[in-house]
Amino acid sequence: MSRFIFSLIILVFLAVILEIYSFQAFKTISKNKLIRFGFLAASILVYINFFITVLSYDRKNGQTPQFQMSMGLVLTFLIPKLLILIILFGEDIYRFTVKLISSISNSETQTIPGRRKFISQIALGIAAIPFVSFIYGIIQGKYNYKVLKYQLTFDDLPEAFDGYTITQISDIHSGSFTNKEKIQYGVDLINEQKSDLMLFTGDIVNNTADEMDDWIDVFSKLEAKEGKYSILGNHDYGDYMDWKNPEDKIKNFEKIKGIHKKIGFELLLNESRYLEKNGQKVALIGVENWGKGFNKAGDIKKASLNVNKEDFKILMSHDPSHWEVMIKKDDFNYHLTLSGHTHGLQMGIEIPGFFRFSPSQFVYKQWAGLYQEFGRYINVNRGFGYHAFPGRVGIWPEITVIELKKA
């Protein structure tokens, strides 16, 4: 509790500093009190809403959409003001430097130069970019589904699977959803790909099985010609809830596993299946969650017990750190690994073929998209849903379609 209170004190202190500098920027460019105090009043309302939500927050209920929205609004207001602070603080350094030089070179008392209007205009103009982006991300960006298609070529792919297509989705996080029409649009877009196989790589809920109750009818419509398989993610174990007793957590976990069957997916729990086509086969392996710093229920050895080393192998593992730490160098040769988990932090900049950035890359070496090392591939899906922050800014929800080709 003391750590929580300390964090709130730090947040309040930071907010005060940011508001002082932001108010100075507005004051410099406009004498209109409605503009100067209007934005300040909006910020105060956002802070009040956030603190009321946080102080009344009960971990037994998990992250509700209301909690996520209050967090999203705070970030929407704080991050642009952080840019204002950086720019105006830089100007303050310049102003005080001019004052210091003048004082040294001239015995007369020198006043500190006034804040320059064009600097405040630049600061507000730059801050407007993330502000508008965050508003868009919360309203529409989280539904801006993108279909990303890859063609991967392998020497040892069985000929019968040449041209075989896989649709990967990940990180549904149904407990965050609020708009059924938009989610239905995303599901329809998945079905439009008409892939041979559909694979879901974990995190069907945020915390509890009942989060999926209103969405089973939507996701049960997902279709694939030759089957649908799934695995668990870190959120599916209920580890982020304060449970009344261990039995409730166990019951919830069993219900979450049952959800997969209700929507037509076969859940792989450290086990494998063979996909057969014209007398040839490919091994599909699904591990439970294994994450660096997270639940390590995944057991790759157990999951691969019935698989031969020479088989062509597709591995589903929720957390890409599993691939980095254990899979990519494994002599058993897992040809293609499909992961999710990172969401690309739901914030970043991606200009295909030129530039990619997200704070997620400071935590995960493989944070979004397709990677290849040692002749093996991993695709880190950016996720279908959203969590914590109720939107997406620059890192859009993803539907991956992979076509396998024989070299």
N, C-alpha and C positions, 0 to 999 in steps of 0.2 A: 504493500500500500504506500509506503514511504517513497518508493521509486516512482510510483504513479503520480504522487503529489509533486515530487521534484520535476517530473517531465512536464506537468501542467504549468508549473512556475516558469520553467524555461520557455515554454510555448507562449505564455503571456508576455514575458519580457521581449521575446523576438517580435511578437505581434505589435507591441507598443513602438518599438524601434521602426518597424516597417511602416506603421501608420504615420509616424512623425515625418518620415522622409517622403512618403506618398502625398501627404497633405501639403508639404512644402512644394512639391512638383505642381500640384493643382493650383496652389496659391500663386506661384510664379507666373503661370500662363493665363490665369483668369481671375478677374475680380468678382465674378458672379458667385455669390454665396451659395446659391442653389447647387452649383456644380461642385464647389469646394466642400460643402458639408453633406451633399447628397451621397457621394461615394463613401464618405466616412461613416455615415449612418447605415448604409447597406452592409459595410464591413462589420460594424458592431452587431447588427442583427445576425449575421452569419456566425460570428463568434459566440453569441449568446445561445443560438440554436445548437452549436457544436458542444458547448460545455453542458447544456441541459441534457443533450443526448448521451454524452460520455458519462456524466455523473449518475444518470438513471439506467445506464447500460448493465444488463445482466448477462454474464457469460453463458448462463444456462440456455439462453435463447440463440446463441451464436450471432454471427454478423447479419443483422436484418437489413433489408433495402433502405430503411430509414437511417440506420447507422452509416451505411455506405454513402448515402447522399449527403449527410452532414459532413463526412470526411471529404467527399469530393468538392463540396462548396468551399471548404476551408483551403484546400489545395488550389482551387481556382482563383481565390483571392490572394493567397500568400505568395505563390510562385511568381506572378507578374510583379508584385511589389518587391520581391527579392531582387529582381533585375533593376528596378528603380533605385533601390538602396545601393547596389553596386555602382551604378553610374553616378549618382549624386554624391556618394561617399568619395568617389574618385575626384569629383569636382571639388569637394571640400578639402581634399589633400592639396589640390592645386591652389585653392584660395588661401589656405593657411601658409603654403610655401611662399606665395607672393607676399603675404603679410610679413613673414619672417625675413625674406630678403630685403624688403623695403625697410624694415626696422633696423636691420644691420647696416644698410647703406645710408640711411637718413636718420638723423637724431630726432626729427619730428615724429610725433605719434601718427602712425598710419592705421586707417580702418581696414577691416577685412573686406575685400571686394564682394559686392553683392552677387547673389546667385544669378547665373545667366539664363535668360528665358529659353534660348534655343537648346540648351542642355536639358532643361526640363521637358521641352517638347520632344527631343530625341528619346529621353527615358520613357516618357509616356507612350510614344509611338512604338518602341520596342516591346514594352510591357503589354501593349494591346494584342500583340501576336499570340502569346500563350494564353491570354485571357479569353480571346475569341475561340482559340483552338480547344480549350478545355470546355467551354460552353457547348461547342459543336460535338465534342467527344462524348459528353454526358447525354445530350439530346439525341444525336444521330450516329456518332462514330462507333458506338458499341454494336450497332446493327449494320455496319458497312462491310458486309461479308465479302471476302475475296477468295476466288478459286485460284490456287497456285498449282501449276502443272509441271511435272518433271518427267523426263525419260531417262531411265538408268539402264546401262548396258553391262552385262556380265558374261564372262567367258563360259562359266559353268552353269548357267541357267538352263534347266531342262527345256528342250525345244517346244514342248507342248505349252509352255508358259510364255512363249514369245508373244508380246503384245498384251499380256495379262495386266489388268488395271486394278489399282487399289485406291479406295478413298479413305483417307485418314481424317478423323476428327478427334478433338481432345478438349478436356477442361470445360465441360458443359456448365458446371456451377449453377445448377437450377435454382438454388436458394436466392440468387441475385436477380432473377428475371421478374419483370413487371408487365411486359407487353407481349401478349400471346400472338397477336397478328404478325409482329416482327419476327418472333421466333419461328413461327410457321413458315414465313418467307425463307428463313435460313435453312430449315429442314427441306423445303421444296427445292432449294438450290442444290443441296446435297444430292437429292434423288435425281436431279437433272443430269448428273455426271454419268449415271448408268454404269457404274463400275462393276467389275466381277466380284470384288471382295470389299467389305467395309470393316475397318478397324477403329475401335475407340480406345484411346490411350489414357483413360483415367480422370478422376475428379468429376464424378457425376453430380455431386452435391457439394455444398460448403461444409456442412456438419451432420445434418440429420436426414434420415430417410424420407420423412414427410415433406421435405422441400420439393420432392419430385412428384407429389401426388397430383398437382394440377397440370403436369407436363407429360405424364405417361402417354396420354392419348395422342400427343403431338409427336413424340419421339418413337412411338411404336409404328409410325408410318414410314420410318427409314427403310430403304430397300437396297438390296444388293443381289446380284444374280446367283452367287455361289456361297453366300453365307455372311454372317456378321459375328465378329468376335471382339472381346473387350478385356480390359484389365482394370485394376484399382489404382487410384492415385492417393497421395498423402492425406487429402481431405476426406477420403471415404472411410477412414478408420475412426473418426470421431475424436481424434486426439486434441482438438482445439476447443473442447467443451468442458464445462464443469458438471460432471454427471453426479446425480444423487447417490448412485452406487454402481459398482462394476457391472452388475447384471444388466442395467439399463443400457450401458455402452455396448455390451455384447449383443443384446437384442437389436439395437439399432444397426449394428454391423451386419447382422444376419439379414435384416430388412433391406439394407443397401445392396447386398449381394443379390437379393431376390429381385430388385428393380431391373437388373440386366436381363433376366429371363422375361420379365413383363414387357420389355420393349424389344424383345426378339434377338438379344445378343447372347452368345455363349461366353460366359466369364471364365477366363483362364487364370487359375491360381497356382502359379509355379508348376505349370504343366504345358504340354504341347499337343498339337494336332497335325496330321498330314493333310495337305490339300492335294487332291488327285485330279489329273486331267490326262486323258488318252493314255493311261497306263503309267504315266510319270507323276512324280510327286515333289512337293516343296514342303519343308517343315515350318510350321508356325508355332512360335514359342511365346508364352506370356508369363511374365514374372509379376509378383506382387511388388508393391512400392519399395524401391531401394534408393535412398537419397543421401547425399553427403550432408550430414547434419539433420536428417529426417529419419522417419521410420525405416528400418532396414528389414522388412518382412520378406523382401525378394530373395530368392535362392536360385541362382542361375544354373547351378549344378543339378539340383532337383528337377528344375523345369526342363532340362535337356537330357534327362536320363534315357528316354526312349527315342532319342535322335542320334543319327550317325554323323560322324565327323564330315564325311564326304557329301552329306545332304546340302542342298541349297536352303539357307535358313533366313527367315524373317523373324525378328525379335521385337516384341512390344515391351517397353520398359518406360514407365511414366517420367522418371527424372533423368535428364541427360547427363547428370554427373555420374550416373551408373556406367554409361558408355565411356566416359572419360577416364574413370578410375579403374574399371574392371573389364569392359567388353572389347574395346577397340584393338587391344593387343592380344586378346585371348586366342590361343592356337586352335581352338575349336572352330574359329572362323564364322562369325555371325555376319552374313553378307550385308543385311539391311536392318537397321534398328529404327524404330519409330517411337518418338517421345513427345512430351508436351511440357507441362508444369510451369515454365517460366513466364508465359503470356507475353514475353518481350517486355515485361513490366507494364504493358498496356500504354506505354508512353515512349516516344522516340521519334526519330527521323529516318525514313527509308526512301532513298532515291535509287531504284533498281539499276544495278550495274555501275553506280558511281559512289554512293555514300550510304552508310548505315550507322546509326548510333542509338543506343538505349543504355540507361544506367544498369540495365540487367547484365550487360557484358562485363561489368566489374565483378560479378558474382559467378556467372556461368561462362565457360569458354565457348560452349555451343549454346547460344541463347535463342536463336530463331533461324529457321531455314535449313538448307541442306549443307552438310559438311562431309568431307571425305578424308580419311587417313588410312594408311596401310591397305589401300584397296577396298576399304569398307566404308559404308555410308551410314549416316544418321540424319534423319529429318526431325527437327524440333518444331512441332506445330505451335503456332501462336495462340491457339485456343479458340473455341467457339463462343464461350461466354466471357464473363468478367467477374472480378472479385476484388474486394477492398475498395478500390476506386471504381465508382459506378459508370465508367465510360472508357473510351479508347482514344488516344491522341497519337496519330501517326503510325501506330502499330495496330493494324486492323484485324478483326476476327477472321480466322482462316479455315478454309476447306482445302485439303491437300489431295491432289490426284497424281499418283505415281504409276507410270507405265513401265513394265519390265521388258527389256529387250535382250535377245540372244546375240552375242557378239558374232 
